[in-house]
């Protein structure tokens, strides 16, 4: 990994609160990383300041790439299956604490049901985000790395 790629990935990691190991060059800012509205504006301000990239084409077509801020999402993006599993485990532990009369098998079954529900919600939210605007343009991490190298974001 070259220096520019690492710097771009680190910036995205910091802005989105995602571990570097979870980021892929094919990740799309809006759909995969949940970047919209003010989050996207703030990200591109930092991106432009750090890499001095000409983003004028993006600014003229902003609405084609990013939606408004504030759409309700029960699971904060980016939501990995592991994060959903951890949320389910916490819920399962809380149930075990508040309902100590449940035996081991009942508690395990309840935990598994909660895991499945949490994963289905995660899947639904992510596919809904994709279906919300299927014709919208998407900017990928690979494009940001290329633009940081060439100093121009070509859409």
N, C-alpha and C positions, 0 to 999 in steps of 0.2 A: 504494500500500500504506500503510495507516494504521499508527500507532505500535504499537498493541496487536498487530496481525497480525505486524508485523516482529519484535517482542519474542518472541512465541510461536514463530515460525519459527526465530529465533536460538537459543532455548532448546532446541528439538528438534534443531537442527543440532549444537549443542555436545554434547548428551547422546548422540546417535547417531553422531556423527562423519561427518555427511553435509553436503556443500556446500549452501548455501541454494538455489542454482539447481536442485538436483535434487528439492527438496521441492514437493509439490502439495497443495492444500487437500483433495483427495480421498484422499490417502494414509491408510491405516489403520495405527494404531500397531503392532498385533500382526502382521498379515499382511505389510504392505508394508515396515515399518521394523524388524521382528523384535524388538519390545519385549515381553518376558515376564519373569516372576519378579522378582528383585531389581532388574533394570534398570527395570521399570515402577514399582516401589515408589519407587525413588530419583527417577525422573523426576517422579512426582506429588508427592513431597515438595517438590522444587524449584519445580514449577509452582504448587502451593498457596501456598508461601511468597512467590513473586514476584507472583502475581496475586490472592491471597486469595480463591480460588474454593471454594465449598462442594462438596466431592466426597463427601459422606456417602452418597449413593445408590450411587455407584461402589464405595465401600468395603464396602457391605453385599452387593454382588453381584460382588465382585472376580473370582471363578472363572469367571463368565460371559464375561469380557472378556480375561483374561490367563491363560496357562498357566504351568506351573512353570519354574523356571530350569534350565538345564543340558541341554536337548535338543541333541544333537550336530548341528552344521551345518558341512559342509566349507567353505562359503563364508560369511564373516561378513556378516550383513545390515547395512544394505541393500546388495545386490549389484547394481550396475548392469552392463549388458553391456560398458561401457567398462572397468570394473575387471576383468572376466573376461578381456577382450582383453589388458590389461596383464599379468595373471598368466600368460596363455598366451605372451605375448612373452618374459617372463622365463624361462619354462621352455624356450622355443625357443632363447634365447641360451645357456642352460646346456647344452642338448644340443649346440649348435654348438661350445661350448668343450670339452666332454668327448669329442665325437666329430668331430674336425676332418677325418676322412677322408670325411665325407659331402659329395657335390658339391652345388652350389647348388640344383638342382631337387629333389633328395631332401630337403634341409634345408627348402626351402619347402613341400613337400608334407607333411612331418612337422609343421611349424609350423601349417599349416592344419588338419590332423587334430587337433592339440592344441587349437586354438581352438574347433573344433566340439565336441569332447568337453567342454571347460570350459563352453561356452555351454549344452550339453545338461544338464550337472550343475546349473548355475545355474537353468535352467528347471525341472528336476525338483524341486530343493529348494524353489523358490517355489511350485510347484503342489502339492507334498506338504504344505507348510505350510497351504495353502488347504484341501486335502482333509482334513487332520487333524481339523478340527473345523468343518465347513461351516455348522453352525447357530449357531456362537458369534456373539455380538454383537461389533461392531467400533466402535471410537472413531476418528473421523477428525480430521485437523488442523483442518478447518473447525469441528467441534464444540468443539475446544479454544479456537479464536479466539472463537467465540460465547460460550463460558463465561467467558472472560477479560473480555469486555465486560459480561456480565450478572451476573457473580460467582457463577454457579450452573451446574454441569454437569448438564444434563438428558439422561438416557439414553433 
